[in-house]
Amino acid sequence: MRRKALLIGINYYGTKHQLNGCINDALNVQRYLVEDRGFNPAPHDMVVMTDDPKNRGTPFEPTGKNMMEAFKWLVTGNNPGDSVWLSYSGHGAQVKDPDGDRESGFDDTICPLDFQTNGQIDSDTLHRVLVSPMIPQARLTVLFDCCHSGSAIELPYVYRPNSQGEVNLVDNVKKGINLASQAYQLMQGGFNARKIQDAKMLIGGAKSLLASFQHREQEHNEDGLGEEKFMEDWKHEGKDVWMFSGCADNQTSADTSIAGAATGAMSHAFISTMRQSPNQSYVQVLQSTRAGLAGKYQQIPQLSCGGEYNLNQPVSF
């Protein structure tokens, strides 16, 4: 079994977007993976990309082009049983959805060092470059410590702890695709009495679907956070992908200072949680991370998965 890791931390030095703790996050994660999880720090197994001046002009500078190449290195050429890790600490944002398939009207993004000149990397692109190429028998674990990160790689199953620590499923796959297809077919070739009756049934189905969405939001969304639905049917990819994200789509992640050192709140909470109890299950890590952030920060961490997996299994990467 081979393990690979890609660690990205961007402070955006000298810009109006400067952050303070992102490079530290990458280095802290590196130490954790090597010291606690047995990862090999050699460059052929672990790549660290930061905007430290020493990386300027090298493949380790986190420009958009370099990051895309690093993503491809991470998820291709893997064999059954391999485990790969990705962590990103930097700016996250949202851009207008060009496809019109996101109900919010926006795609989540991450911001490479050169995002102002060469653009951001949107969630759909991240899914296609990171998740889709993975073989089902290899595992990808992701830690995103950035704003608007809940759907950053568009995984179909999202779990969010409420204020009592109870973990609920937020279904992230759009249920209305079939209705849209039926409506399109109904519009072809003019109308007749049968089609009018079909249209009435279709409208009834749409109202029922809307009601189910509203009910599920009231039932699972105690913290007042919006859900996102994806047009793409990612549910059937069956990829072994797990992502811990620092907040929901409409929230921001804190860049803070702990014990005198700049750090991201989510990165610090995740590493602390794992070091205190290395054999926790996925749901326990999510709950513990939530507890570590609660009271100090408004952000609510999330766990996203590529399938309906058993959350009570021990965290493994």
C-alpha positions in Angstrom: 0.0 0.0 0.0 1.3 3.4 -1.0 0.4 6.7 0.7 0.8 10.1 -1.0 0.1 13.5 0.3 -0.4 17.0 -1.2 -0.3 19.9 1.3 -1.1 23.4 0.2 -0.9 26.6 2.2 -1.2 30.1 0.8 -0.7 33.3 2.8 -0.9 35.7 -0.3 2.0 37.7 1.0 2.1 41.4 0.1 -1.5 41.5 -1.2 -4.7 43.0 0.2 -5.9 39.4 0.6 -3.0 38.4 2.9 -3.6 35.7 5.5 -1.3 34.7 8.3 -1.7 31.0 9.3 -2.0 29.0 6.0 1.6 28.1 5.5 1.7 27.1 9.2 -1.3 24.9 8.5 0.5 23.0 5.7 3.6 22.5 7.9 1.5 21.5 10.9 -0.4 18.9 8.8 2.9 17.7 7.4 4.3 17.1 10.9 1.1 15.3 11.9 1.1 13.0 8.9 4.7 12.1 9.3 4.9 11.8 13.1 1.5 10.4 13.9 0.3 8.6 10.7 3.6 7.3 9.3 3.6 9.1 6.0 6.9 9.3 4.1 8.1 13.0 3.9 10.2 12.2 0.7 9.2 14.4 -2.2 8.1 11.5 -4.3 5.4 10.7 -1.7 4.7 14.1 -0.1 4.5 17.5 -1.9 4.2 20.7 0.1 3.2 23.8 -1.9 3.3 27.2 -0.2 4.0 30.8 -1.2 7.1 30.9 0.9 9.6 33.1 -1.2 11.9 30.1 -1.6 9.3 28.4 -3.8 8.9 31.4 -6.2 9.2 30.2 -9.8 9.3 26.5 -8.8 6.7 23.7 -9.2 6.1 24.1 -5.5 4.7 27.6 -5.9 0.9 27.3 -5.5 -0.2 28.9 -8.8 -3.3 27.6 -10.5 -1.3 25.7 -13.1 1.0 24.1 -10.6 -1.9 23.1 -8.3 -3.8 21.5 -11.2 -0.7 19.5 -12.1 -0.2 18.5 -8.4 -3.8 17.4 -8.2 -3.3 15.1 -11.2 -0.1 13.6 -9.6 -2.0 12.9 -6.4 -5.0 11.0 -7.8 -3.6 9.1 -10.8 -1.4 6.0 -10.9 -2.8 4.7 -7.7 -3.3 1.0 -7.0 -6.0 -0.8 -4.9 -5.4 -0.2 -1.2 -3.5 3.1 -1.7 -4.4 6.0 0.5 -3.9 9.6 -0.6 -4.3 12.9 1.3 -5.0 16.4 0.2 -5.1 19.5 2.5 -5.7 23.1 1.4 -5.5 26.2 3.6 -6.1 29.5 1.9 -8.9 31.6 0.5 -12.1 30.1 -0.5 -14.7 32.1 -2.4 -17.7 31.8 -4.7 -18.2 32.7 -8.3 -21.4 32.9 -10.4 -22.4 29.4 -11.6 -21.8 29.3 -15.4 -24.0 26.3 -15.9 -27.1 27.4 -14.1 -27.3 24.1 -12.2 -26.6 25.3 -8.7 -29.7 26.5 -6.8 -27.7 29.1 -4.9 -26.5 30.5 -8.3 -22.8 30.2 -7.2 -20.0 27.6 -7.3 -17.6 27.3 -4.4 -14.0 27.9 -5.3 -10.5 27.9 -4.0 -8.0 30.7 -4.8 -4.6 29.8 -6.1 -1.8 32.4 -5.5 -2.4 33.9 -8.9 -6.2 33.9 -8.8 -6.5 37.6 -9.5 -4.9 37.2 -12.9 -5.6 33.6 -13.8 -8.9 32.9 -12.0 -10.2 30.6 -9.2 -10.7 26.9 -9.3 -14.4 26.1 -9.0 -16.0 23.1 -7.3 -17.1 21.3 -10.4 -13.5 21.4 -11.7 -12.1 20.2 -8.4 -14.5 17.2 -8.5 -13.6 16.3 -12.0 -9.8 16.6 -11.4 -9.7 15.1 -7.9 -12.6 12.7 -7.4 -13.6 11.3 -10.8 -10.1 9.9 -11.7 -9.8 8.0 -8.4 -10.0 4.2 -8.6 -12.8 2.9 -6.3 -10.3 0.7 -4.4 -8.1 3.6 -3.3 -9.0 6.2 -0.6 -8.8 10.0 -0.9 -9.0 12.0 2.4 -9.3 15.8 2.1 -9.0 18.6 4.7 -10.1 22.0 3.5 -9.6 25.0 5.8 -11.1 27.9 3.8 -14.3 29.9 3.5 -17.3 28.5 1.6 -15.8 25.0 1.7 -18.8 22.8 2.4 -19.3 21.8 -1.2 -15.8 22.6 -2.5 -15.4 19.2 -4.3 -19.1 18.4 -4.7 -19.3 15.1 -2.9 -22.9 13.7 -2.9 -23.3 13.0 0.8 -22.7 15.7 3.4 -23.0 15.3 7.1 -23.3 18.3 9.4 -23.4 18.3 13.3 -26.1 20.5 14.9 -25.7 22.5 18.0 -26.3 19.4 20.1 -23.6 17.5 18.3 -26.1 15.2 16.5 -24.9 14.5 12.9 -27.5 14.8 10.1 -27.3 13.9 6.4 -27.8 16.7 3.9 -28.7 15.2 0.5 -26.6 17.1 -2.0 -27.8 15.6 -5.2 -30.6 17.4 -7.1 -33.8 15.4 -7.1 -35.4 17.6 -9.7 -33.4 16.3 -12.7 -36.1 13.8 -13.7 -38.8 16.5 -13.4 -36.9 18.8 -15.7 -36.5 16.0 -18.3 -40.2 15.3 -18.2 -41.1 19.0 -18.6 -38.8 19.2 -21.7 -40.4 16.1 -23.3 -43.9 17.5 -22.5 -43.1 20.7 -24.4 -42.2 18.8 -27.6 -44.8 18.6 -30.4 -47.6 20.9 -29.1 -50.3 20.2 -26.6 -53.3 17.9 -26.5 -55.8 16.8 -23.8 -53.5 14.0 -22.6 -50.5 16.4 -22.3 -52.6 18.9 -20.3 -53.4 16.2 -17.8 -49.7 15.1 -17.8 -48.8 18.7 -17.1 -51.1 18.9 -14.1 -49.5 15.7 -12.7 -46.0 17.2 -13.3 -46.9 20.4 -11.5 -48.2 18.3 -8.6 -44.9 16.3 -8.5 -42.9 19.5 -8.5 -44.9 20.9 -5.6 -44.4 17.6 -3.7 -40.7 17.7 -4.4 -40.5 21.3 -3.2 -42.4 20.4 0.0 -40.0 17.5 0.7 -37.0 19.8 0.3 -38.6 22.3 2.7 -39.4 19.6 5.2 -35.9 18.1 5.0 -34.4 21.6 5.5 -36.5 22.2 8.6 -35.7 18.8 9.9 -32.0 18.7 9.4 -31.0 22.3 9.2 -31.3 23.5 12.8 -28.4 25.9 12.4 -30.1 27.9 9.6 -27.6 26.9 6.9 -28.6 26.5 3.3 -28.3 23.3 1.4 -26.9 23.0 -2.1 -28.0 20.6 -4.8 -25.8 19.4 -7.7 -27.1 18.8 -11.2 -24.4 16.2 -11.8 -25.3 12.7 -10.6 -22.2 12.1 -8.5 -24.0 9.5 -6.4 -23.2 6.6 -8.7 -19.4 7.2 -9.0 -18.8 5.1 -5.9 -15.5 6.8 -5.0 -13.9 6.2 -1.6 -13.5 9.9 -0.8 -13.8 11.6 2.6 -13.6 15.4 3.1 -13.5 17.4 6.3 -14.3 21.0 5.6 -14.0 24.0 7.9 -17.5 25.4 7.3 -20.7 25.3 5.2 -21.0 26.9 1.8 -22.3 30.2 3.2 -19.8 30.5 6.0 -16.3 31.7 6.5 -13.4 30.0 8.2 -11.3 31.7 10.8 -7.6 32.6 10.3 -6.6 32.9 14.0 -3.7 32.7 16.5 -3.4 29.9 19.0 -0.6 29.7 21.6 1.1 32.7 19.8 1.2 31.0 16.4 -0.9 31.9 13.4 -3.1 29.0 12.3 -6.4 28.1 10.7 -9.1 27.2 13.3 -10.2 24.1 11.4 -6.7 22.8 10.8 -5.8 23.2 14.5 -9.1 21.6 15.7 -8.7 18.6 13.4 -5.1 17.9 14.3 -5.8 18.4 18.0 -8.8 16.1 17.8 -6.9 13.3 16.0 -3.9 13.6 18.3 -6.0 13.4 21.5 -7.8 10.2 20.3 -6.3 8.7 17.2 -8.8 5.8 16.9 -12.0 7.9 16.7 -14.6 7.1 14.1 -15.5 9.6 11.4 -18.6 10.7 13.2 -16.7 11.1 16.4 -14.0 13.3 14.7 -16.7 15.5 13.2 -18.4 15.9 16.6 -15.1 16.5 18.4 -14.0 19.1 15.8 -17.4 20.8 16.1 -17.0 20.9 19.9 -13.5 22.3 19.6 -14.7 25.2 17.4 -18.0 25.9 19.2 -18.1 28.9 21.5 -15.0 30.4 19.8 -16.0 30.5 16.1 -19.3 30.5 14.2 -18.2 28.1 11.5 -19.6 24.6 11.5 -17.4 21.8 10.2 -18.8 19.3 7.8 -17.9 15.8 6.6 -18.6 14.9 3.0 -18.4 11.4 1.4 -18.4 9.9 -2.0 -20.9 7.3 -0.9 -23.2 6.2 1.9 -20.5 4.8 4.0 -20.5 3.7 7.6 -19.5 6.7 9.7 -18.8 4.6 12.7 -15.7 3.0 11.2 -12.4 4.4 12.5 -10.8 7.2 10.5 -8.2 5.7 8.2 -5.7 7.4 5.8 
